[in-house]
Amino acid sequence: MQVPMLDLKLQFAGIKQEVMSAIEDVCDSQMLCLGPAVQAFEHEAAEFCGCKHAIGVSSGSDALIIALMALNVGPGDEVITTPFTFFATAGAIARLGAKPVFVDVDPGTYNIDPDLIEASITAKTRAIIPVHLFGQMAQMEPIMALARKHNLAVVEDAAQSIGAEQDHVPCGGVGTMGCFSFYPTKNLGAFGDGGMVTTNDDDLAQILRILRDHGQHPRYFYQRIGGNFRLDAIQGAVLSVKIKSLDDWSDKRRANAALYDELLADTHVTCPVIESNNLSVYNQYTIRSSHRDQLQAYLADKQIGSAIFYPKALHVQDCFADQGYSPGDFPVTETLCQEVLSLPIFPELTEDQIRTVARAIGDFSPA
């Protein structure tokens, strides 16, 4: 049985008529950048995330950049984050001329280890960016305590985790700001690039709205240097349709994960660890195997999709060679880069497909 890593066509089939109608409404209005469709989605997203404000932007990467811009992060500043994440997290810091300061991750959750953060705080530290990786929130209580102690901002990288909760509080509303991605492969995916910043701070929300439109307020009068970070109206319309189904899709991902947990319990792989105060939305179901590359090849031979997030840690990427890091600096991260493998987890996955994947893993015997 063929099992794709992801099949977005199945999701689209169930909502096609509503999506196409929403797109047609935008086309008829010809209000294509920001406008009513984006405003409506922002209201829905703010309510969904339990935040006062949601500001639609052009991508998840731009959400991180604009959040740091709103904090005036720049040359000479340091921002603490994890080396085990997508490039955009550290790239946003570096693009503003600041230094990404990496801290190793927890071997069970793959999220930044709060116990290791304080040792990396210096007089130059301006913010902490915890990444809610693969759909599970980083432990925010100790991170927020450190932020209060050292007067630091906390920018939640929630690109993979919309709908995730910790102690019944949604991600994106715990820190100073939350940054989301609506890249098509995300749990809430647009028809192209899209992103969002959430905050409960009225002043920051106003700054973010100004910055996303080149810094002008009013039109052609520039208080700040911003950029073109606007969310297109068609994306807002599509996201308004999709967000109605997001809780249901998350429930199905959790059900799929629970079946994987059961079926893989006695195999050679290590299943994801979800901490007791977390509700994960499983953007990825990521296992660990000391024979990862052989296992992936074996699954591919059986027409079973999988993916590696991430094969090379950020601190040893060529573009960060001048940051002073070396192989061995973050041993947990570097081990994960050799062992993690993400399995199909999308909501439309069937029980037979999950059992096919699990059976193949159980049958695998490393050379």
Summary of the structure (lengths in Angstrom):
residues: 367
radius of gyration: 20.5
end to end distance: 23.9
largest distance: 66.2
contacts: 1290
relative contact order: 0.17
helix: 43%
strand: 16%
